[in-house]
């Protein structure tokens, strides 16, 4: 079976940045299992997987616009340090309403926070091995996620 909309796909992957640093991997763990065509993967990777079959191995570079988007300067703000409880350090992440922001600079009384996704503006490099492709069940499609091994289990 080919990977297409509503297929359940299991794969192993390694994600690296331009410098070759591993950002995420499923190696040594459970494979990633998802329903194809429902926005569960970044669009650039999903497009490259279309039509592939079990056993396919590929290396894909995904531009920011097809991954987590370009950096949006409107999501970077300077706020007074007094708005934070306790110590504030670069790299800390906070919930700001429905969004998550990352502290990118602490300078005197001002803190710079960035609401962009941490991978926004970055080209992503994936090494992928397709382990299994099958049709999604009606329940999986209705719930929007995979049931059983590698997926969501209802209790």
Beta strands, then each sheet from edge to edge (+ up, - down):
strand 1: 7-16
strand 2: 22-25
strand 3: 32-35
strand 4: 57-62
strand 5: 76-80
strand 6: 93-96
strand 7: 99-107
strand 8: 110-114
strand 9: 124-135
sheet 1: 2+ 1- 3+
sheet 2: 2+ 1- 9+ 4-
sheet 3: 5+ 8- 7+ 6-
end
